[in-house]
Amino acid sequence: MLKYAQCMRDHGVDMPDPDPNGGMTLQGGPGDESKISAAQEACKNLLPNGGVPPTPSAEDLEKARQFAQCMRDHGIADFPDPDPNGGGIRINGDQNSDMNPDNPTFKAAMEACNSLAPGGGKNTRQEAGK
């Protein structure tokens, strides 16, 4: 994962090294989508399984759907359902989105719904520009 983060930086994307649990955060904003996409394509060979996410179990997919619904129920109307093909939940947390992590409503919803989050909330990450 260190090599992946370095590759992303080499391709112009602001990505810190993974945290001690292996979690990674992608930094980006409006207008960065094409740069991020190109870097992800160039670096995917450094990810487990070539960057192809595993297909979630029916149980994991249902839990992710419950999390998404909880977020919507707590005021984050644009919160998407998970990708059933293993793509997870991709959110756009730009400054104008209700999914901005600095938004007090988003923070309150995350606190209320965290127990339903994939990985029990431990690996919840945002991918800007997606």
Buried (B, 14 or more C-beta within 10 A) or exposed (E): BEEBBBBBBEBEBBBEEBEEEEEBBBBBBEEBBEBBEEBBEEBBEBBEEEEEEEEBEEEBBEBBBBBBBBBBEBBBEEBBEBBEEBEBBEBBBBEEBBBBEEBEBBEEBBEBBBEBBBEEBEBBBBBBBB
